[in-house]
Amino acid sequence: MAHSFFLAGIIQGSKRGLETFNQEYRERIKSILNEAFPGCRIVCPVEDHPDSVRYTDAEAEGTFFANVEKAKQCDALIVYLPEASMGSSIEMWEAHHRGNPVFTITPLASNWVVRILSDRVLPGIGEFEQFVRSGEMERMLRKVNS
């Protein structure tokens, strides 16, 4: 059975207005996952909603709650947090609460939310790639699903 991953991560962070954080990290993480887990399903909110910062309040509310639900339904949450993200922290909470593994890529290793809700904290995408390629992520996923 192919794994499903929810790709959470900073979109706006603390930026004001309609400005967003560079989203190029999503392609690199998707490439790592696709290489290690052929046939996996990756749910990417930015891919599904590329112009979400311009949504009306009603559209934003529906999208937010739908994404949180999708995060809960996936086998694992992959989170990219070069800085804090309010939406990602809620997705982390929901995935953790459901018992799904949370793999967090962040320099914020001392942050309580990161420490408490993450099954593994990796300081950068390179370390995440090593973690995935080593087979350790697969072993952790098998352990949760057994």
N, C-alpha and C positions, 0 to 999 in steps of 0.2 A: 504494500500500500504506500502510495506517495505521501510525503509529508506536506503539510500546509503551514505557511509562515505568514505572519502579519508584520509588515515593515513599518514600525512606528519610528518617529523621529521628529526633530525640530522642523517646523515649517515657518512660523513667525517668531517664536521665542519671545523675546522682549522688544522686538522691533515695533515701531509705531506706524500707524496707517496701514497701507497695503503692501509694504515692503516685506519680502520673505528672505529666508536664509537660502543660500545656494543648495540646490537639491541634487547635485551631481553624485553625492554619496550614495543615493538610492540605486543608481545603475551599477556601481561597483559591488554593493552588497548583493544585489540580485544576481549578478554574474557569479559571485562566489557560491551562492546557494544553488543556482542552476547547475553549476559544474559538479558540486559535491552531491547533490540530490536530484539527479535527472528525473524529469516528470513532476517535480514538486509544484505546488500551487503557491504563488506569492501574491498576497493582497497588499497593494500599495495605494494608500489614500490619495496621494498626489497624482498618480497615474489615473485613478478613477475620477478625481475631482481637481483637474489642473488649475482651475480659476476660482477655487473655493474662497479665497480671501475677498472676493467681490460678491459673495452670496448675500442675500437678504437674511435677516435674523431667522425667519422661518426655514429657509433653505439650510442655513448653517446648523440650526438645531437638529433638523432631520438627518443631515449628513453626519454630524458629531455622534449622535446616538447610534446610528447605523454602523459607523466605524467602530465604536466601542463594542458593539455586539459582534462584529466580525473579528475583532481582536480576541474576544473570549472564545470564539468557535475554532480558531486555528490551533494547530498542534503546539506552536511556540511563537513567542513574540521576540522579534529582533528590534532593538531600540538604539537609535543613534542620537546621542546627547552631548554635543560639544559644549552646550550650555543648557540651562533649564528649559523645560517645555511642559506647560500645564496640561495640554492634551495627552502627551505621551505618558505623563505620570498617572493619569486616570486609566489609560489603557494598560499600563503596568499593573496597577492595583487590581483591575478586573481579571487580567490573565492570571496573576498570582493567586487571587482569591479562588479562581476556578481550578487551580492546581496545575496550570500550564507553565512550562519553563519560560523564563524571561532571561534573555541574553542581551546585556547592555554594553554598548560601546561608548565609553565616556572617560574623560579625565576627572570627572566628579566623583571619584570612588569613595570619598568620605561623606557624601551627601546621604542623609538618612534614608530617603526614598530609594535611592540607588542601592544602598547597602541592604536594606530590609527586603526589597521586592525582587532583586536580581538573583538568579541562580548562578550566573557567572558575569563578572565585570571584566571587560577588556579595555585597555587604555586607548586603542586606536583600531582602525580598519585592518591594518597589517596583522595585528595580534588576533583579531577576529578571524582573518583568513587562515592563520596558522592553527587556531583552535578548531576550525571546521575541517581543514585538510588533514589534521592529525587523527581524525575519527572520534575525538572526544565528544563533540557535539552529538554525533550519531549515537554514541553509547549512552549519553544522558537522555536522549529522546527515547531510546529503547527501554531504558529503565523506568521512565515515567509511564510508558504505554504498556508495560507488562503487568 
